[in-house]
């Protein structure tokens, strides 16, 4: 799941460190795809460290949510549906339809949460801002992140750009997908591809919005 979908499960949580922990695995990977962190395997490093333990708690919730989501029938069914929408216009693109369907589904879930006002994005950013500083740095140091300035530069840009606010529009979901694909493929889409992607996402949305909350309900029950 993507940032806002992870936030959904802790939208009523008042602890900023826990909330930051729920999206920290993805923040770390976005800052540097080569960083691999496994704090859940070294919990002894955080004993007695309240704020760091909250970050670890959120981190573990992130892993649990992703595990439930990716093993769900919902995920299998919906990625197949979206993949079938994408295949026809990706014939001349290097992008794998299965990859785009996977990421596309996650961003569409974020889009629907925002559109239907089920989360407050500014509230999300407020929590991330609150947890910036020494405790987050200490947590990442214990995760063997060897370039904290690089992470903090990315984190500052993530906070200042507020780009998740753009998820209110389908056109911006297409743009976000293009940016993600550009990390893996040179020139993943031409203008025609991008227009068709937006068209297919709008088409797919009509079906997804009728049942998208079912996966959130399923995950929420398994978390509690």
Residue pairs with C-beta under 8 A, 6 or more apart in sequence:
1 65
1 66
1 69
1 106
1 109
2 26
2 106
2 107
2 109
2 110
3 23
3 26
3 110
3 124
3 164
4 110
4 113
4 114
4 119
4 121
4 124
4 164
4 167
5 65
5 106
5 109
5 110
5 113
5 216
6 22
6 23
6 26
6 61
6 62
6 65
7 19
7 22
7 23
7 119
7 124
8 113
8 118
8 119
8 216
9 22
9 61
9 65
9 216
9 219
9 220
9 223
10 18
10 19
10 22
10 58
10 61
11 118
11 119
11 120
11 123
13 19
15 54
16 126
16 127
16 128
16 130
16 131
17 51
17 52
17 54
17 55
17 58
17 131
17 135
17 136
18 54
18 55
18 57
18 58
18 61
19 58
19 124
19 127
19 128
19 131
20 55
20 58
20 127
20 128
20 131
20 136
21 54
21 55
21 56
21 57
21 58
21 59
21 60
21 61
21 62
22 58
22 59
22 61
22 62
22 65
23 58
23 62
23 128
24 55
24 58
24 59
24 62
25 37
25 59
25 62
25 63
26 62
27 151
27 154
27 155
27 158
28 35
28 37
28 140
28 143
28 145
28 151
29 35
30 154
30 158
31 150
31 151
31 154
31 155
32 147
32 150
32 151
33 183
35 145
37 140
37 143
37 144
37 145
38 143
39 45
39 46
39 56
39 59
39 139
39 142
39 143
40 56
40 59
40 60
40 63
42 142
43 56
45 142
46 52
46 53
46 56
46 139
46 142
47 53
49 135
49 138
51 131
51 135
52 135
52 138
52 139
52 142
55 131
55 135
55 136
55 139
56 139
61 223
64 222
64 223
65 219
65 223
68 218
68 219
68 222
68 223
69 75
69 215
69 219
72 215
72 218
72 219
74 214
74 215
74 218
75 105
75 215
78 105
78 208
79 98
79 101
79 102
79 105
80 101
81 204
81 207
82 101
82 104
82 105
82 108
82 204
83 97
83 98
83 100
83 101
85 200
85 203
85 204
86 97
86 100
86 101
86 104
86 197
86 200
87 97
89 192
89 193
89 196
89 197
89 200
90 97
90 100
90 193
92 193
93 185
93 188
93 189
93 193
94 185
94 186
94 187
94 188
95 181
95 185
95 188
95 189
99 181
99 184
100 177
100 181
103 177
103 180
104 173
104 177
104 201
105 208
107 167
107 173
107 176
107 177
108 173
108 201
108 204
108 205
108 208
108 212
109 208
109 212
109 215
110 164
110 167
111 167
111 168
111 170
111 173
111 205
112 205
112 208
112 209
112 212
113 119
114 121
114 164
114 167
114 168
115 168
121 162
121 164
121 165
124 164
125 159
125 162
125 164
128 155
128 158
128 159
129 159
132 152
132 155
132 159
137 148
137 152
140 148
140 151
141 148
145 151
163 176
166 172
166 175
166 176
167 173
167 176
170 198
170 201
170 202
170 205
171 198
173 198
173 201
174 194
174 197
174 198
174 201
175 194
177 197
178 188
178 189
178 194
178 197
181 188
181 189
182 188
189 197
